[in-house]
Every structure is written in structure tokens, then in C-alpha cells.
Amino acid sequence: MRLPLSILVAVAAVVAVVFAIPNREAVTIRFWPFDTEIVVALYLVVFAALFLGFFTGWIGAWLAQHKWRKRARDRARRIEHLEEEVVKLTEAARPATEIETPAISDQRWHVPGA
């Protein structure tokens, strides 16, 4: 699993470098409600937008999966509780099911015809 991920990261890094080299022109970014202007390279704006999009999507997916994570935690607790109960019941039932066998003595019994 590590090799495909490493290949994917390497390809993404090469694509990012190939994109960033020709897109170094300065762009001005203005924030509407404020009188603030920032001058940065175009590739930084694109990378920041991509990062913000991926991060927002990740947060949205994480929040959407809350129900499933909670269900998995609840079921794991239930399984642990039931396993403990099985162990307790097995230990409680063990003495009742074990039959004590009489001790074997060294006496030899005479079997007729043997």
C-alpha cells in the first residue's frame, strides 16, 4: 500500500513543480469587505485554493461520517461487554460441568476370564 501512495505523491509533486515554474507571475488579491491587497505568485494562489478545497471537503466528510463512527464505537463497546459476560458465564458453569473422577488406586482388580 505504501508504494502506490509514494508513486501518487511523487507524481503530484512533479505536476506541482511543472505547474509552479511557469506560473510565477505576481497577482494582486483583494478582499472585498476590507481594504487589503496581497501580491503573491499565481501558483501560490492556485495551491492555496486547492488546499482550502481539499481541507473543506475533508472536514465535511469527517462530519458526515460521525454517525458511522459512533455506531462502530458503540458496537465495539457492546462486543467487549458481551465477551466479558461469556468469560464470566464460562467460568461460572465450569465447576458444575466438571465431574470429579475417583482417584485410581494401585490395586489390581481381578477380572474373571482374563
Residue pairs with C-beta under 8 A, 6 or more apart in sequence:
16 47
19 43
19 46
20 41
20 43
20 47
23 41
23 42
23 43
23 46
24 41
24 42
24 43
25 41
25 42
26 39
26 40
26 41
26 42
27 39
27 40
27 41
27 42
27 45
28 37
28 38
28 39
29 37
29 38
29 39
29 40
29 45
30 36
30 37
31 38
